[in-house]
Amino acid sequence: MHRQEVIEESELMITERGTIYHLDMAPEQLANTVITVGDPDRVKEVSKYFDRIESRAQHREFIAHTGYIGQKRITVVSTGIGPDNIDIVLNELDALANIDFATRTVREQKRTLDIIRIGTCGILNPEVAPGSFIASSHAVGLDNLMLYYRLSGSPDEIFILNEFVRHTALGGSALQPYVAEGSIALRKHFGEHYTHGITITCPGFYGPQGRVLRAPIAYPNLVDALTTFQCGMHRVANFEMETSAIYGLGKVLGHHCLSLSLGVNNRVMKKVMDDIPGGLERLIKESLAIIEKI
């Protein structure tokens, strides 16, 4: 029988209480359906709709509540902002699901998670109004995170990537885009009220998203190039700071991932929605009603 390789303590940090280091969760606290939110305060805005909460965990910006809506067991966890935090959260969620903490070996029976991000974004399509809900079909990463992993693209992903690099003239630049598709099985449940499109993920809010305050930016025409990109039926809808990392790592690790966003502003039309908290409340309620039935 093949002997399982033991994962060293320096590679997988487990506390004396048997919880994983950053999320401070034990494997039994993780549901098969996971909702990720950026803002730690948004965890309670999701879990307040649970019929009951069975466990809570908190460490730094990572807060997690696990509970039930009807018979559906759900974990909601905050990630903080950015792809670097997604690297921590996605790897630790997978470790909770698929590594035996007692033996420090990968389980033979793999567990597949449904991971659904609920967050905010900027809109890049002039036909989509602020306050709209967006379900990301694909994510184009400008964050470089997945260059540290072996991400293999499907023919469709490779085609979109090549067309994107050609259209934006980013070939040979310091930016090395990658493309990852979200879960079609999850996305099909989010039809009415949700605009589907490509999401661009950036590693920052200001310069990486083409905002100019005082610091000059290296790619002043990038936003214009993004708003005009279309590949077949696929068009850029929005950009934000986590989706490509979620989709990329989810694909590498074998999980089903979907990103749902509230468009808080339209960068093309230069408009911002009036009631962002109210919009997020609507997105959470409508999305939970769908998630409960999946």
N, C-alpha and C positions, 0 to 999 in steps of 0.2 A: 504494500500500500504506500502511495506517495506521502511523504512526510511534509506537513504544512510548514512553511517558513514563518518563523516567529518575528513579529514586528517589534523592533526595539523601543524601549521607553523614550528615547530621544526623538523618535519619529511619531509616536502616538502617545500623547500625554494624557494619562488618566489619573484623576485625583484619588486620594485615599478613600473617598466615599463611593468610588466606582462610577464617577461621572467624567465625561470628556471635558478637556480643559476649558476651552473658550465658551461653549454653550452651557456648560455645567449641567448637562442632562445625562441621565442613565438610559440605556437602551430600551428599557420597558416604558419609558415616558414618551417614546416617539410613535406617533400614529402613522399609518400608511399614506394619509393625505396631509400634506404640509402646505401651509400658506406662509409666504415670506412677505414681510413689510420692511421698509427702510427705517422708519421712525419707531424707536422703542415705545413711545407713547401710543402708537397706533395698535399695538398688540391688544390692549384692553378695549379698543374701539371695535376690534373683531370679536374677541372672546366674550364681550357683553351679550352677544347673540347666542352663545352656547347655552344649552339647557342646563349643563353642569360642567364645572371645571374640576378635573381630577388631579392635576399637578401643575406647579409653577416652578420656573427656574429663572435665575437672573445672575449675570456676570458681565460687568462693563456695559457695552451697548447692546448686549445680547439678552433678550427677554423671551421666554417661551412659556406658553400656556397650552396645555393639552386637555381637551374635553370633548363633549358630544353635542351635536345638533340632531335630535332624534336618535337614530341608531348609527349615525355617521360619526366616527371618531376622527378628530382633526387636531393637528398641532399648528399653532401660529407662532412664528419666531421672527424677531427683528434682526435685521442684518447690518444696520447702519448703512452708510452711503458708499457706493463704489465697488468696482470689480475685485479689489484686494480683499474686502470683507466677504464677498461672495465666495472667493477661494477658500476662506476659512469655513464658512457656514455649509457650503455644499459638501466639502470633504468630511466635515464632522457629522453631518446628517447621514452620509453614506456609511461612515464608520459605525455610527449607532445602529444602522440597519444591517450591516454586513460583516462586521468584525466581532469575533467572540472576545470580550474584554478579559475573560478569565485566562484564556490560553494565548491571547494576542495573535490569533490566526484568523484568516479570512474564512467565513462560513462557506460550506459547500453549497447550501441552499441559499441562493441570492434573493434578496427582498427588493422589489421595485417600488419606488415611491412616486406618487403624484405630487409634484412641486409646483405651486401656483403663486406667482408674484402678484401682489396688489399694490400699485404705487402710482406715482405721478410722472408726467412727461411733458416735453415741449412738442408741439405739433409742427410738422414740416410740409404738410399738404394744405394748400390754400383753400381746398374745398371742405376741410374738416374744421368745425367750429370749436372754440374753447369750451370745455365742459363735456366733450364727447368721450366715450369709452373706446379704447383701442385694444384689440387682441393681436399680439405680435405673431405673424406667420413665420418670419425668419428674423434673425438678428445679425447685423453686420458689426463686428467688434473692431473698434479703433483703439482698444485698450491694451492690446498685446498679451493679455493673460494667457490665452490658449496657445501661445507660441511656446510655453513651458510644458505643454502636454502633447501627446500624440493624438491629434484630432484628425480623423480621416473624413473627407467630405464626400457626400453623395454626388452623382452627376449633376443633379439640379443645383446643389449648393456650390459646386465648383463653377458651373456656368454663371450663376448670379455673381459670384466673387470676381470672375474674370471680367464680366461686363461692368461691374462696379469700379474695379481698378481702372479699366479703360476710360469710363465716363468721367471719373474724378481726377484722372491723371496722377494717382498716388503711387503708381509703379516706380520703384526705385527710391521712394522717399523714406523718411524715418518711420512713417506709419506703415504697418504691415497688416492690412485688414484680414479678417477671417469671417466665414459665414457659418451659422448653425441654424437649423430649422427647429421650430418648436414641435410639440406633440400634436399631430393631426387629430388623434383620438380625443384629446382634451378640447382642442380648439373648436371642433364641430359642435360642441354644446353651447358655445357662445356666439350665436348668430345675430338675432335681433338685438338692436341697441349697441352692438359692438362693431366698430370699423376694423377690418383686417388689413394689415400691411406690414412692410418691413420696418424694423426698429434699428436705429443706429445707436450703438452704445459707446459713450465717451468716458475717458478716465478723469474727467473734471467738469465743472459747471461753467466756468468762464471761458478762458482761451480755447479749451477743447471743443466747446460748443459755439465758438465764433463770437463770443461776447467781448467787447472792447471797453475797458474802463480806463486804465492808465497804461497797462503793459501792452506793447505791440504784439500782435499775434503772427504766427508763421504761416497760417493757411487762411488768409482773409477771404478767399472765395469759396471756402469749403461748404458753407451753408447753402449758397446758391447752387452748387453742384449737387448737393444732397436733395434739394427740393425738386430738381429736374430729373432725377434718376428714375428710370422705369425699365423693368426687365420682363417682357411678356406681360402677363397679368399682374405682376408684382410691382408695387410702387412704394416708395418710402413714405411712411405715415408720421413717424415721430422719432425723437431721440431722448435718451435718458442715460443712466449710469450703471445698470446691473444686468440687463437682459442677455446680452451675448455671453457673459460669463456663466449665467445660469444654464442657458441652452447648450453651450459648449461642454461644460463639466457634466451636465445631465446626460448628454450623449455619450461621453467617455465612460461614465459610471453606470449607464444603463437605466436611467430614470426618465419618467415622462414629465416634461416641463412646459409651462405656459406662463406668459407674462400679460397681465391685464393692467392698463394704465388709464388714469384720468388725464386728459389733455388740459393742463392749467393755463397754457398760453399758446398762441399761434405765432411762430417766429416770422412767417411770411407776411401775415396780415398785421403784425405788431399789436395784437390784442391779447388781453389777459382776462380770464373769467372772473366774475365778481365774487362768487361764494365758493372758495376752494374747500373748506371743511364740509359744506353741504354736499358738494359734488363727490367728495370721498365717501361720505356716509351713504350716498346713493349707490356708488360703485361697490362698496362692501356688502350692502344689503342685497343687491341684485345678484352679485357674484356668489354669495353664500347660498342663496336660494337655489342656484344652479348646481353648485358644488355638492350640496346635500344629496342631490339626486344622482350624481355620477357614481 
